[in-house]
Amino acid sequence: MTKSIKIAPSILSSDFSKLGEVLEELNQSGAEMVHVDVMDGHFVPNITFGPPVIKKIRKYSDLPFDVHLMIAPVHKYIKDFADAGADIITVHPEATDNLLQTIELIKSLGKKAGVSLNPNTSLESIFPVLHLIDLTLIMSVNPGFGGQKFMPEVLSKVKILRQKIDEENLKVEIEIDGGIDFDTGKLAKEAGVDILVSGTTLFAGNDDLKKNIKKLRNC
């Protein structure tokens, strides 16, 4: 039986002047969730948007908002993003003084909790909390900008994580983000991911969004 792959289009690559229309199109696209990259210009070298924008666009879609917080200190803003409409809140271990407390805070607000690992962040840093979270986001580029080249070396991290999750029978999904196209998506699926995040490929392709999502899912 082939495992069903979820697609999370990253609105970082969409037209920010038409976010409402983009979300309405995503509702009909076959995507399982909407990936929202939040950057603060401090933890990563770029700035995107914060809770007020997410709150405004939330009404345009019933899809889960998969909110990736690339901000520090992250714990100060968890509640703001939860209140704005995030369904999944993903943080980086480096962005908090106490990862366990941050995860507990996310859970206490009724949200799913994720932890993201940069290419140079060790897999072992997540093992103590793996049983407490819903999602692990493996970054296949150094975060900060869209359109970067995929780093194939992170696939070994995915394979080890897949084995550990399966052996311990944990309900943790593996998501991958960074340079995901129809070729690298196939490699990531073979390594054991559950969710593919893609922006540039889905929004800038020659085909329409719905076709690109189907093509990525079936790659």
Buried (B, 14 or more C-beta within 10 A) or exposed (E): EEEEBBBBBBBBBBEEEEBEEBBEBBBEBEBBBBBBBBBBEEBBEBEBBBBEBBBBBBEBBEBBBBBBBBBBEBBEBBBBBBEBBBBBBBBBBBBBEEBEEBBBBBBEBEBBBBBBBBBEBEBEBBEEBBEBBBBBBBBBBBBBBBEBEBBEEBBEBBBBBBEBBEEEEBEBBBBBBBBBBBEBBBBBBEBBBBBBBBBBBBBEBEEEBBBBBBBBBEB
